[in-house]
């Protein structure tokens, strides 16, 4: 039911401090049942991160369908993030992945002044979707702009309608470390177990 990747192990220079944006599809093709698996993934992903203070890990969430929304601004407080996840609603709609990636890129590079002095963070974006975006060419351009700005982009497809070529184009190099297609949304449980063992990228 799953195809998993092996994230790259950290290099000695990386202190495992990550600015992570979770970009989640909530378009009409997801449906309520599969959306519940996605929310569980968000909660578990946040719960397993070893937060310290504003100089450590920070996580934010962008949801998207016909348009993107910053659902949870980037934060280093676990309970605040978990409370935010509990307030996220399913919307339905189309799949504007391009705008979602652009919005998430902007969020990664925004924040309080205290963050501007933190230069050793890895910047990571996880894009989770179940199908093809509205405008594939725009999606590839947005992903390339994110990567050119120094963001590591992980592309996760869930379900049989996932588009492998589009996801591989979104993902950073090497593709085998930053791209996967899961057999279904229930396999997100296995993904969070695998991805949480590593310091990305």
N, C-alpha and C positions, 0 to 999 in steps of 0.2 A: 504493500500500500504506500510505499514511500521510496523516494530517491534522495539520498542525503549527500551533502558535500562535506569536505574536511576543510574548515577554515585554516588559514595559515597560522602556524605558531608565532608568538610574539618574538621580535628581535630583541637583543639585550638593551637597545636604546629605548624601547617602548616601555613605559611604566604602567601600561594597561589602563590609562585614563582615556575615556572615550566620550565624545559628544555624539549621541546616537539619535537619529530621527527615524521613527517607525512610520512608514507611509502605507496606509491600509485602504484597500478597495472596499467600498460599501455600495457598489452599483447594484442594479436590479437583478443581475444574474447570480449574485451571492445567495440571496434568500435568508430568511430568519434562522433556519437551523444551522446553516454553515456560518452565519455571522456569529452565533454563540461560540463556536469553536475559535473564531478569530479573536473575540474578546477574551476568552480564556488564555489564548496565546499571549496577548498583550499583558494581562495580569501576571502570568508566570514569567514572562520575559523581564518585567520590571522587578518582580519579587526576588529574582535570582541575582540581581546586580548588587555588588557591594558598594553602596553609596557611602560617601564620607562627608564632604563639604562641597562648597562651590568650586573648589579647585580639583575635585575628583570627577567621577562619572556624572554626566548630565543626559537626560532623556527627554524627548518631546515626541508628540504624535500628530501626524496630519492624516485626516480622513478625506476620501474623495469619491465622488460619483460624477455628476454633471459639472461640478466645480469643487475645488479643494477647500477645506476648512482646517485651521489650526485648532485641533481639538484639545490638546494639552501643550501649552508652551513649554519650552525646554526648562527642566528643573532638576535639582539634585536631591529632592526630598521624596523618599519612597512613598510615604503615606499620602502625600499630596497628589502624587501621580496615580496611585491606586484609586483614590477618591475620584480623580478626574476620569479615569477609565470607566468607573461605575456610572458616570453620567453620559457616556457616549451612546448615541442612538444610531440605529440603522436607517438609512435614507432611501435606498434604491436610486435609480437614475442611470445615466450613461457612464462612460469610463474615461474621464479626462486625466489620464496618467501624466501627460506632459505638464499640465499646470500644477499637479500635485508635487511632482519632482522639483519644479521651479520654486514653489512655495516652501518646500522643505529645505532647499538649498539656502534660501533667504533666512529661514529660521536658524539654521546652524550658525550662520555668521552674524546673528543679532544677539542681543542680550545685555545684561548690566555691564557697567564699566569694569567691574572686578574681573569679568571674563576676558577682557581684552589683553590682559597680561599673561594669560595661560596659552603658551605656544606649543606645549608638548602633547596636547591631546590629539588622538586620532579622531578624524571626523568620518562618521559612518552613517549610511542611509540604507535601511532595509525597505524594499518595495515588495509588497505582497498583493498579488492579484490573481484572478481566476480566468482571465481571458485577454482578448486583444483590445488595445486602447482605441479611443476615437480616431486619433490621427497618429498613426505609427511613426511617420517621419518627424513630427513635432516631439514625440516621446523620445526618440533617439537623440535629437538635438538637445533637449533638456537634460538627458542623462549625460551626454558628453560634456555639456557645460558644467554639470556638477562634478564630474571626474576631473575636468581641467582645473577646477578650483581647489582640488586636493581632497575631495570627498571620496571615500571608498564606498562603492554602491554594490549592494547585495540584492539580487533579483530572485524572488521566490514565487513560483507558480503553484497554484493549488487546484487540482482537479484536471479532468481530461481535456478541457477546453483551453488550457494554458498554451500560449504560443511560444514555443522554444526559441525560434529565431529572434523574436522581439525581446524576450527576457535575456538572451545571451548578449544582445546589443546593449541592453541597459547595464549589465553587470560589468564590474571592473575586471581587470586581468590579474592573475590567470583565471579564466572562466570557471574551471573546475572547483575553485575555492570560493567563488562568489555567485554561483548560480545553481539553482536546484528546481526540480518540478516534483511536487508531492502527488501521490495518487489521489488524495482527497484532503479535505480540511481536518479530518480527525488525525491525520499524520502530523499536524502542527505540534502535537504533544511530543512526538519523537524529535522534531526539529529543535524545539526549545531545549531539550535535554542535550542534544549534540552541540548546539551553538553556544550554550552557556558555559561549556567547559573550556572555552578558549578566550583569550584576549584578542579581539579583532583589531586590525585586519589580519 
